[in-house]
Amino acid sequence: MNKDDTPELFSVIATHYDFLNHLLSFNFDRTWRQRLVSLSCFQPDSRILDVCTGTGDIAIEFACRGAHDVTGLDLSAGMLARAQQKIEKLNLATRIKLEKGSALNLPYADMTFDLVTIGFGLRNLPDYARGISEMARVLKPLGRLFILEFSLPPNKLTYGFYSLYLKIYLPLAGRLFSGSARAYSYLASSIFNFLNQKEVIGLMRESGLRNVFCLNLTAGVVTLYSGQK
Ligand SMILES: C[S@@+](CC[C@H](N)C(=O)[O-])C[C@H]1O[C@@H](n2cnc3c(N)ncnc32)[C@H](O)[C@@H]1O
């Protein structure tokens, strides 16, 4: 599948996306996003951009914890519509603004945000280096970028079980619950084909970010990266 088609694919699964995320990750997805927000050390008045916001869970987590100025950006109208419904239901519309746009060409001036985040979005971009350098560009000096992304566990045994989960369970559950085996086969292959931690860190440094580090979450099936401008 061509990566330029992924926003379309996400629009198809938007209504089931949150339910399947929680089901397929055994609810770990909530704790991964919470960990990102906890580590970000944001202030209530921080200007925060969540790129590839999807149904808005990272933006919502920031706003629920007191952030006043959060922007969520995504290319998929279907995912943004679902995010808007959730934001209104939680009375967070004064704190979170949603915008349709591309992560590869962010519609913001240089040095606009104190904090930029992207959760499970980088892997879907056709050009990872461009995505990271765009996020670095819109950060203010000393601002921080946080990337949450799937990764492959370093332990061989865990890797074996995880491969079976990705190759067999994920497409099957995706077909049963969302009606789109294609979307969930894509998810598995995008995880296998994504960069390793060294490569992501290399791209972050090439974009001018410093103090870069990464943390393995849940035995390394997810990695949280951070770098400072
Ligand atoms: C796996 S979802 C992640 C959603 C959310 N961040 C989360 O934590 O659940 C990936 C999102 O990236 C969006 N996306 C893919 N390519 C994009 C692009 N070039 N620019 C902006 N968003 C994009 C998709 O529409 C989708 O909503």
The ligand as a Tripos MOL2 file, in Angstrom:
@<TRIPOS>MOLECULE
LIG
   27    29     1     0     0
SMALL
NO_CHARGES

@<TRIPOS>ATOM
      1 C1         -2.1370    5.4670   13.9500 C.3       1 LIG1
      2 S1         -2.9530    6.9890   13.8440 S.3       1 LIG1
      3 C2         -2.4100    7.7700   15.3380 C.3       1 LIG1
      4 C3         -3.4640    8.6450   15.9590 C.3       1 LIG1
      5 C4         -3.1720    9.1860   17.3620 C.3       1 LIG1
      6 N1         -1.9940   10.0260   17.3940 N.3       1 LIG1
      7 C5         -3.0690    8.1110   18.3990 C.2       1 LIG1
      8 O1         -2.2050    8.2100   19.2840 O.co2     1 LIG1
      9 O2         -3.8880    7.1890   18.3870 O.co2     1 LIG1
     10 C6         -2.0080    7.8230   12.6060 C.3       1 LIG1
     11 C7         -2.6380    9.1220   12.1040 C.3       1 LIG1
     12 O3         -1.7240    9.7620   11.2000 O.3       1 LIG1
     13 C8         -2.4870   10.4500   10.2230 C.3       1 LIG1
     14 N2         -1.6220   10.7680    9.0800 N.ar      1 LIG1
     15 C9         -1.0690    9.9120    8.1930 C.ar      1 LIG1
     16 N3         -0.3040   10.5960    7.3060 N.ar      1 LIG1
     17 C10        -0.3830   11.9160    7.6670 C.ar      1 LIG1
     18 C11         0.2040   13.1090    7.1690 C.ar      1 LIG1
     19 N4          1.0220   13.0950    6.1000 N.pl3     1 LIG1
     20 N5         -0.0630   14.2730    7.7950 N.ar      1 LIG1
     21 C12        -0.8900   14.3180    8.8670 C.ar      1 LIG1
     22 N6         -1.4780   13.2180    9.3860 N.ar      1 LIG1
     23 C13        -1.2110   12.0270    8.7900 C.ar      1 LIG1
     24 C14        -3.6230    9.4860    9.9170 C.3       1 LIG1
     25 O4         -4.7050   10.1400    9.3140 O.3       1 LIG1
     26 C15        -3.9430    8.9530   11.3250 C.3       1 LIG1
     27 O5         -4.9680    9.6920   11.9410 O.3       1 LIG1
@<TRIPOS>BOND
     1     1     2 1
     2     2     3 1
     3     2    10 1
     4     3     4 1
     5     4     5 1
     6     5     6 1
     7     5     7 1
     8     7     8 2
     9     7     9 1
    10    10    11 1
    11    11    12 1
    12    11    26 1
    13    12    13 1
    14    13    14 1
    15    13    24 1
    16    14    15 ar
    17    14    23 ar
    18    15    16 ar
    19    16    17 ar
    20    17    18 ar
    21    17    23 ar
    22    18    19 1
    23    18    20 ar
    24    20    21 ar
    25    21    22 ar
    26    22    23 ar
    27    24    25 1
    28    24    26 1
    29    26    27 1
@<TRIPOS>SUBSTRUCTURE
     1 LIG1         1 GROUP 0 **** ****
